[in-house]
Amino acid sequence: MAKIKVTKVKSAINRTKNQKLTLEALGLRKIGQVVEHDATPNILGMVKKVEHLVSVEEA
């Protein structure tokens, strides 16, 4: 299965509660933090919801 690296690049201040919870579910707390996930439909959907706050690259 393909892996993706998700990096938080913007703050969650003044974002909706759903976006904040999605970032936390992805394991992202601080700006600049990088997490690696399998590229499953669930994870890709979560990334799509907060794509303006994160950057994504294939690992």
Jmol script that loads the backbone (N, CA, C; Angstrom):
load data "model"
ATOM      1  N   MET A   1       0.837  -1.181   0.000  1.00  0.00           N
ATOM      2  CA  MET A   1       0.000   0.000   0.000  1.00  0.00           C
ATOM      3  C   MET A   1       0.883   1.245   0.000  1.00  0.00           C
ATOM      4  N   ALA A   2       0.460   2.268  -0.730  1.00  0.00           N
ATOM      5  CA  ALA A   2       1.229   3.503  -0.834  1.00  0.00           C
ATOM      6  C   ALA A   2       1.206   4.250   0.497  1.00  0.00           C
ATOM      7  N   LYS A   3       2.274   4.957   0.764  1.00  0.00           N
ATOM      8  CA  LYS A   3       2.382   5.781   1.976  1.00  0.00           C
ATOM      9  C   LYS A   3       2.394   7.248   1.560  1.00  0.00           C
ATOM     10  N   ILE A   4       1.855   8.101   2.424  1.00  0.00           N
ATOM     11  CA  ILE A   4       1.923   9.539   2.209  1.00  0.00           C
ATOM     12  C   ILE A   4       2.467  10.202   3.468  1.00  0.00           C
ATOM     13  N   LYS A   5       3.180  11.310   3.266  1.00  0.00           N
ATOM     14  CA  LYS A   5       3.665  12.130   4.375  1.00  0.00           C
ATOM     15  C   LYS A   5       2.804  13.383   4.418  1.00  0.00           C
ATOM     16  N   VAL A   6       2.235  13.660   5.578  1.00  0.00           N
ATOM     17  CA  VAL A   6       1.369  14.822   5.766  1.00  0.00           C
ATOM     18  C   VAL A   6       2.067  15.765   6.728  1.00  0.00           C
ATOM     19  N   THR A   7       2.245  17.024   6.313  1.00  0.00           N
ATOM     20  CA  THR A   7       2.915  18.039   7.122  1.00  0.00           C
ATOM     21  C   THR A   7       1.942  19.169   7.417  1.00  0.00           C
ATOM     22  N   LYS A   8       1.834  19.550   8.674  1.00  0.00           N
ATOM     23  CA  LYS A   8       0.979  20.686   9.042  1.00  0.00           C
ATOM     24  C   LYS A   8       1.752  21.968   8.741  1.00  0.00           C
ATOM     25  N   VAL A   9       1.164  22.845   7.924  1.00  0.00           N
ATOM     26  CA  VAL A   9       1.855  24.065   7.523  1.00  0.00           C
ATOM     27  C   VAL A   9       1.147  25.340   7.985  1.00  0.00           C
ATOM     28  N   LYS A  10      -0.110  25.216   8.419  1.00  0.00           N
ATOM     29  CA  LYS A  10      -0.842  26.389   8.893  1.00  0.00           C
ATOM     30  C   LYS A  10      -1.517  26.080  10.217  1.00  0.00           C
ATOM     31  N   SER A  11      -1.814  27.133  10.955  1.00  0.00           N
ATOM     32  CA  SER A  11      -2.441  27.004  12.265  1.00  0.00           C
ATOM     33  C   SER A  11      -3.918  26.636  12.145  1.00  0.00           C
ATOM     34  N   ALA A  12      -4.445  26.008  13.185  1.00  0.00           N
ATOM     35  CA  ALA A  12      -5.863  25.649  13.238  1.00  0.00           C
ATOM     36  C   ALA A  12      -6.683  26.706  13.974  1.00  0.00           C
ATOM     37  N   ILE A  13      -6.057  27.809  14.340  1.00  0.00           N
ATOM     38  CA  ILE A  13      -6.785  28.893  15.008  1.00  0.00           C
ATOM     39  C   ILE A  13      -7.800  29.473  14.023  1.00  0.00           C
ATOM     40  N   ASN A  14      -8.995  29.770  14.507  1.00  0.00           N
ATOM     41  CA  ASN A  14     -10.101  30.297  13.704  1.00  0.00           C
ATOM     42  C   ASN A  14     -10.587  29.319  12.647  1.00  0.00           C
ATOM     43  N   ARG A  15     -10.416  28.034  12.873  1.00  0.00           N
ATOM     44  CA  ARG A  15     -10.948  26.999  11.978  1.00  0.00           C
ATOM     45  C   ARG A  15     -12.129  26.330  12.660  1.00  0.00           C
ATOM     46  N   THR A  16     -12.926  25.630  11.878  1.00  0.00           N
ATOM     47  CA  THR A  16     -14.086  24.963  12.450  1.00  0.00           C
ATOM     48  C   THR A  16     -13.649  23.813  13.346  1.00  0.00           C
ATOM     49  N   LYS A  17     -14.558  23.396  14.231  1.00  0.00           N
ATOM     50  CA  LYS A  17     -14.249  22.311  15.159  1.00  0.00           C
ATOM     51  C   LYS A  17     -13.942  21.019  14.395  1.00  0.00           C
ATOM     52  N   ASN A  18     -14.679  20.778  13.302  1.00  0.00           N
ATOM     53  CA  ASN A  18     -14.439  19.577  12.507  1.00  0.00           C
ATOM     54  C   ASN A  18     -13.024  19.556  11.936  1.00  0.00           C
ATOM     55  N   GLN A  19     -12.537  20.700  11.468  1.00  0.00           N
ATOM     56  CA  GLN A  19     -11.185  20.764  10.920  1.00  0.00           C
ATOM     57  C   GLN A  19     -10.148  20.526  12.009  1.00  0.00           C
ATOM     58  N   LYS A  20     -10.370  21.090  13.183  1.00  0.00           N
ATOM     59  CA  LYS A  20      -9.449  20.884  14.301  1.00  0.00           C
ATOM     60  C   LYS A  20      -9.404  19.412  14.697  1.00  0.00           C
ATOM     61  N   LEU A  21     -10.570  18.782  14.771  1.00  0.00           N
ATOM     62  CA  LEU A  21     -10.628  17.373  15.135  1.00  0.00           C
ATOM     63  C   LEU A  21      -9.997  16.488  14.061  1.00  0.00           C
ATOM     64  N   THR A  22     -10.144  16.867  12.806  1.00  0.00           N
ATOM     65  CA  THR A  22      -9.542  16.100  11.715  1.00  0.00           C
ATOM     66  C   THR A  22      -8.027  16.161  11.801  1.00  0.00           C
ATOM     67  N   LEU A  23      -7.478  17.336  12.074  1.00  0.00           N
ATOM     68  CA  LEU A  23      -6.024  17.464  12.232  1.00  0.00           C
ATOM     69  C   LEU A  23      -5.533  16.598  13.382  1.00  0.00           C
ATOM     70  N   GLU A  24      -6.263  16.611  14.479  1.00  0.00           N
ATOM     71  CA  GLU A  24      -5.854  15.816  15.636  1.00  0.00           C
ATOM     72  C   GLU A  24      -5.956  14.320  15.332  1.00  0.00           C
ATOM     73  N   ALA A  25      -6.985  13.931  14.583  1.00  0.00           N
ATOM     74  CA  ALA A  25      -7.141  12.520  14.211  1.00  0.00           C
ATOM     75  C   ALA A  25      -6.011  12.063  13.284  1.00  0.00           C
ATOM     76  N   LEU A  26      -5.490  12.983  12.496  1.00  0.00           N
ATOM     77  CA  LEU A  26      -4.349  12.658  11.633  1.00  0.00           C
ATOM     78  C   LEU A  26      -3.050  12.598  12.436  1.00  0.00           C
ATOM     79  N   GLY A  27      -3.080  13.085  13.670  1.00  0.00           N
ATOM     80  CA  GLY A  27      -1.891  13.064  14.510  1.00  0.00           C
ATOM     81  C   GLY A  27      -1.066  14.323  14.414  1.00  0.00           C
ATOM     82  N   LEU A  28      -1.671  15.390  13.909  1.00  0.00           N
ATOM     83  CA  LEU A  28      -0.946  16.656  13.724  1.00  0.00           C
ATOM     84  C   LEU A  28      -1.323  17.630  14.818  1.00  0.00           C
ATOM     85  N   ARG A  29      -0.325  18.075  15.575  1.00  0.00           N
ATOM     86  CA  ARG A  29      -0.562  19.025  16.641  1.00  0.00           C
ATOM     87  C   ARG A  29       0.182  20.339  16.400  1.00  0.00           C
ATOM     88  N   LYS A  30       1.442  20.288  16.065  1.00  0.00           N
ATOM     89  CA  LYS A  30       2.243  21.500  15.911  1.00  0.00           C
ATOM     90  C   LYS A  30       2.549  21.770  14.442  1.00  0.00           C
ATOM     91  N   ILE A  31       2.733  23.043  14.112  1.00  0.00           N
ATOM     92  CA  ILE A  31       3.109  23.416  12.759  1.00  0.00           C
ATOM     93  C   ILE A  31       4.496  22.841  12.471  1.00  0.00           C
ATOM     94  N   GLY A  32       4.650  22.252  11.295  1.00  0.00           N
ATOM     95  CA  GLY A  32       5.915  21.638  10.911  1.00  0.00           C
ATOM     96  C   GLY A  32       5.984  20.162  11.248  1.00  0.00           C
ATOM     97  N   GLN A  33       5.023  19.656  12.002  1.00  0.00           N
ATOM     98  CA  GLN A  33       5.014  18.235  12.360  1.00  0.00           C
ATOM     99  C   GLN A  33       4.668  17.399  11.142  1.00  0.00           C
ATOM    100  N   VAL A  34       5.363  16.282  10.984  1.00  0.00           N
ATOM    101  CA  VAL A  34       5.156  15.386   9.854  1.00  0.00           C
ATOM    102  C   VAL A  34       4.708  14.030  10.374  1.00  0.00           C
ATOM    103  N   VAL A  35       3.665  13.474   9.754  1.00  0.00           N
ATOM    104  CA  VAL A  35       3.218  12.122  10.070  1.00  0.00           C
ATOM    105  C   VAL A  35       3.121  11.329   8.770  1.00  0.00           C
ATOM    106  N   GLU A  36       3.280  10.027   8.886  1.00  0.00           N
ATOM    107  CA  GLU A  36       3.202   9.158   7.723  1.00  0.00           C
ATOM    108  C   GLU A  36       2.009   8.221   7.893  1.00  0.00           C
ATOM    109  N   HIS A  37       1.202   8.117   6.840  1.00  0.00           N
ATOM    110  CA  HIS A  37       0.012   7.276   6.857  1.00  0.00           C
ATOM    111  C   HIS A  37      -0.047   6.454   5.584  1.00  0.00           C
ATOM    112  N   ASP A  38      -0.791   5.339   5.635  1.00  0.00           N
ATOM    113  CA  ASP A  38      -1.129   4.611   4.416  1.00  0.00           C
ATOM    114  C   ASP A  38      -2.136   5.450   3.642  1.00  0.00           C
ATOM    115  N   ALA A  39      -2.079   5.363   2.320  1.00  0.00           N
ATOM    116  CA  ALA A  39      -2.977   6.156   1.476  1.00  0.00           C
ATOM    117  C   ALA A  39      -4.306   5.433   1.293  1.00  0.00           C
ATOM    118  N   THR A  40      -5.043   5.264   2.387  1.00  0.00           N
ATOM    119  CA  THR A  40      -6.354   4.625   2.333  1.00  0.00           C
ATOM    120  C   THR A  40      -7.410   5.684   2.008  1.00  0.00           C
ATOM    121  N   PRO A  41      -8.573   5.268   1.538  1.00  0.00           N
ATOM    122  CA  PRO A  41      -9.635   6.246   1.253  1.00  0.00           C
ATOM    123  C   PRO A  41     -10.014   7.084   2.475  1.00  0.00           C
ATOM    124  N   ASN A  42      -9.993   6.481   3.678  1.00  0.00           N
ATOM    125  CA  ASN A  42     -10.325   7.229   4.896  1.00  0.00           C
ATOM    126  C   ASN A  42      -9.334   8.357   5.132  1.00  0.00           C
ATOM    127  N   ILE A  43      -8.059   8.047   5.056  1.00  0.00           N
ATOM    128  CA  ILE A  43      -7.013   9.050   5.298  1.00  0.00           C
ATOM    129  C   ILE A  43      -7.040  10.126   4.213  1.00  0.00           C
ATOM    130  N   LEU A  44      -7.206   9.727   2.964  1.00  0.00           N
ATOM    131  CA  LEU A  44      -7.237  10.696   1.865  1.00  0.00           C
ATOM    132  C   LEU A  44      -8.429  11.638   1.998  1.00  0.00           C
ATOM    133  N   GLY A  45      -9.556  11.141   2.490  1.00  0.00           N
ATOM    134  CA  GLY A  45     -10.715  11.997   2.726  1.00  0.00           C
ATOM    135  C   GLY A  45     -10.465  12.997   3.834  1.00  0.00           C
ATOM    136  N   MET A  46      -9.769  12.555   4.882  1.00  0.00           N
ATOM    137  CA  MET A  46      -9.429  13.467   5.980  1.00  0.00           C
ATOM    138  C   MET A  46      -8.477  14.555   5.493  1.00  0.00           C
ATOM    139  N   VAL A  47      -7.507  14.163   4.687  1.00  0.00           N
ATOM    140  CA  VAL A  47      -6.548  15.136   4.152  1.00  0.00           C
ATOM    141  C   VAL A  47      -7.271  16.133   3.254  1.00  0.00           C
ATOM    142  N   LYS A  48      -8.228  15.677   2.478  1.00  0.00           N
ATOM    143  CA  LYS A  48      -8.989  16.559   1.586  1.00  0.00           C
ATOM    144  C   LYS A  48      -9.738  17.633   2.370  1.00  0.00           C
ATOM    145  N   LYS A  49     -10.238  17.280   3.552  1.00  0.00           N
ATOM    146  CA  LYS A  49     -10.985  18.242   4.370  1.00  0.00           C
ATOM    147  C   LYS A  49     -10.104  19.363   4.910  1.00  0.00           C
ATOM    148  N   VAL A  50      -8.817  19.083   5.109  1.00  0.00           N
ATOM    149  CA  VAL A  50      -7.910  20.097   5.667  1.00  0.00           C
ATOM    150  C   VAL A  50      -6.745  20.391   4.726  1.00  0.00           C
ATOM    151  N   GLU A  51      -6.986  20.246   3.415  1.00  0.00           N
ATOM    152  CA  GLU A  51      -5.895  20.405   2.449  1.00  0.00           C
ATOM    153  C   GLU A  51      -5.295  21.808   2.448  1.00  0.00           C
ATOM    154  N   HIS A  52      -6.042  22.797   2.917  1.00  0.00           N
ATOM    155  CA  HIS A  52      -5.543  24.178   2.974  1.00  0.00           C
ATOM    156  C   HIS A  52      -4.618  24.384   4.196  1.00  0.00           C
ATOM    157  N   LEU A  53      -4.565  23.422   5.098  1.00  0.00           N
ATOM    158  CA  LEU A  53      -3.740  23.544   6.299  1.00  0.00           C
ATOM    159  C   LEU A  53      -2.518  22.612   6.277  1.00  0.00           C
ATOM    160  N   VAL A  54      -2.469  21.696   5.323  1.00  0.00           N
ATOM    161  CA  VAL A  54      -1.400  20.703   5.284  1.00  0.00           C
ATOM    162  C   VAL A  54      -0.787  20.627   3.894  1.00  0.00           C
ATOM    163  N   SER A  55       0.397  20.034   3.836  1.00  0.00           N
ATOM    164  CA  SER A  55       0.992  19.673   2.547  1.00  0.00           C
ATOM    165  C   SER A  55       1.188  18.162   2.545  1.00  0.00           C
ATOM    166  N   VAL A  56       1.047  17.570   1.371  1.00  0.00           N
ATOM    167  CA  VAL A  56       1.086  16.120   1.240  1.00  0.00           C
ATOM    168  C   VAL A  56       2.098  15.743   0.173  1.00  0.00           C
ATOM    169  N   GLU A  57       2.898  14.704   0.475  1.00  0.00           N
ATOM    170  CA  GLU A  57       3.810  14.167  -0.522  1.00  0.00           C
ATOM    171  C   GLU A  57       3.866  12.655  -0.368  1.00  0.00           C
ATOM    172  N   GLU A  58       4.170  11.970  -1.454  1.00  0.00           N
ATOM    173  CA  GLU A  58       4.273  10.527  -1.395  1.00  0.00           C
ATOM    174  C   GLU A  58       5.576  10.131  -0.733  1.00  0.00           C
ATOM    175  N   ALA A  59       5.523   9.087   0.062  1.00  0.00           N
ATOM    176  CA  ALA A  59       6.726   8.635   0.776  1.00  0.00           C
ATOM    177  C   ALA A  59       7.332   7.433   0.082  1.00  0.00           C
TER     178      ALA A  59
END
end "model"
wireframe off; spacefill off
backbone 0.3
color backbone group
